[in-house]
Amino acid sequence: MEQSRRKRPHLERVLLVAGMQQAGKSTLLRRMFVDPRLGTGGTIPTAARIPLISLSRERCLFVRISSPHERGETLNQFFKKLDWTMRRAWNQFWRFNFACAMQPQATQTTPDLVTICVEIQRRLWPERVRVVQINPRQDNQPGTLLNQNEIDQLRRLEVEVLTVDGRQPAIQDQNPNGLLLADFFDFT
């Protein structure tokens, strides 16, 4: 009961990187950290969990590398974990931003991406939501893209949808798309 009365920060932006397993979702999310504004000095984190990132005195970013589909979470489990993280962040931050890997299609326990976006809008009321599809994948294979009906449903929710090339760069030190994703969390 006490926990349900605790406050949580305002959800500003949600970035969902969408692709099936091995598409390169976590690689793409990690590449955001080439942007020095994310506090790692341009070093890409390799840990399984990325600590809460301070974007300013009142604003933070939570990056979740694994999708709820891959963890076998139900929709309620996914939101319970997100709510818990947001409530913990309330001690330091008033504004919360979230980036997460997602699969576009439903699994046995987790619904499809459109349903998750509907629930994010209904439960959390973020200012902006962006879905980034990966095509081609990091292994140069075609990505699993949302169909036109699914994109139309997301647009009715005012969800931004874009597609990025997830292939690995020929030059090892290049980090394509990292800054593109990080820019979504630039509030200057």
N, C-alpha and C positions, 0 to 999 in steps of 0.2 A: 504494500500500500504506500509506504513512504517513498519508494523509488518512483511510483507513478506520478507523484506530486512534484518530483524534481524537475527543474526546467532543462531545456535543451536549447542550443543556439539555433538561430534562423538558418535554414538551408538556402544558400544562394544558388549554387550551380552544381549540376550533376553531369558527369561525362561518362558515357558507357561505351566501351570499346568492344565491338561485336564481331564474333567469328567462332567457328566451330573449334574443336580441340586441335591443337598444333597450328593454328592460323597465325599466331604471333601476337596475341593480345597482351600477354604479360611483358613481352619484349618491347612492344610499343609503349605501354604504360611506363616502363622503366626508363625509356628514352626521353621522357619528359624532363628528367633530371639533368639533362645536359644544360638546361636553362639555369643559370646561377641564381635566379630569383627564388628557386625552390629549396635553397639552403644547403645544397651538397657541394657547392663549389664546382659544379659541372660533372661531378663523379656519379656514375650510374650505380644505384644500389643493387646489391646481389642477394641480400637477405630475403628470406621467405616472406617476412612481414616488414612493411615500411612504417616507421614511427610517424605519428601525426606531424605534419609539416606546418610551421608557423609562416603564414603569408604576410601578416602584419600584426600589430598589437591585438587586434580584435578578430582576426580572420585566420582560419586554418584550413588545411587540405588533408583529407583522409584518402589514401590510395589502397585499394584492395586488389591484389594481383590475381587471385583465383576467383573464378565465377561461382555463383551459387549452384549452377548446373553441375560443375565439376565436383563440388563438395556434397552434392546430393541433398541440398537444403530445400525445404518447402518455402513457399512465399513468406509465411509467418516467421520461420526461423531466420530468413534473410533480413526481414525488417526488425526483428527483435535484436539481432546483432548490431545492425546499423543504429537503432535507437539507443542501445547501450553505449556505443562509441560516441554518439552525439551528446548524450547526457554526461559522460565522463569529460568531454571537451568543454562543457559549460563552465567548469571551474576556471578556465583560462580564456575562452573565446566566445564571442557573441555571434559570430558568423561562421558557418560550416560549409565546406565544399567537399565534393565527393567524386572520386574517379574509380571505376570498377570494370573488370573484365566481365563480359556477358556472352552467352551463346544466343543466337537469334531464334532457335527452335526450342520447343519444350522438351524436357526429359521426363522420366517417370515421376519425379518429385517437384521439379521446378517448371513454372509456366514459361511460355514464349516471351520474347523481348517486348512485344507490344503490350501484353498483359502486365508485365513488370512496370513499364512506363506509365500505364493507366494508374496502377497502384501507387507509384511514386508521386504522381500528380495529386491523387486523391488523399493520400495519407500525409504527405510532407510539404506540399505547396512550394516547390522550389521556384526561384525566379526564372531560371533557364535550365533546359535539359538538352544535351547534344548526344546523338548516337553516331559513332564513327565505325563504319563497316570496313573490313579489310578485304581488298581484292586488287591484285592477286595476293595470296598468302605469303608468308615468309619463305616457304619452300617453292615458290613460283607456280603453285597450283591455283586454280580458280577458287575464289572464296565463295562462301554461302551467303548470298545477298538477300535482303528483304525483298519481297515482291511488291508490285505497285499498290496493291490493296493495303498491305502492311504499312508502306510509306505514307499512303493517304491517311490511314488511321493515326499515325504519329503526327502528321501535319495538323490534323484536327486538334490534337493535344498541344500544338505549338512546339513540338519537339523538332529540333534541328537535326537533319540527317545528312551526312557526308560520307564519301568513300575515299580511302587512302590506299596507296600502293604499299604493301607490307613486305615486299621482297627485301632480302638482306643486301646491303650495299656492297659493291665491288671493292671499294676502299674501306678497310676495316674501321678506321676512326670516324667515318661518317655516321650520323645518327638521323636518318631521314624521318621526318614527321614528328620528332620529339618536340621541337619548338612549336610546331603547329598545335599540338595538344596542350602544351604548357601555356600558350597564349590565351587559351580559354579561361585561365585563372589569373590573368593580368587585369588588375583593377585600377591601373594608373590612368 
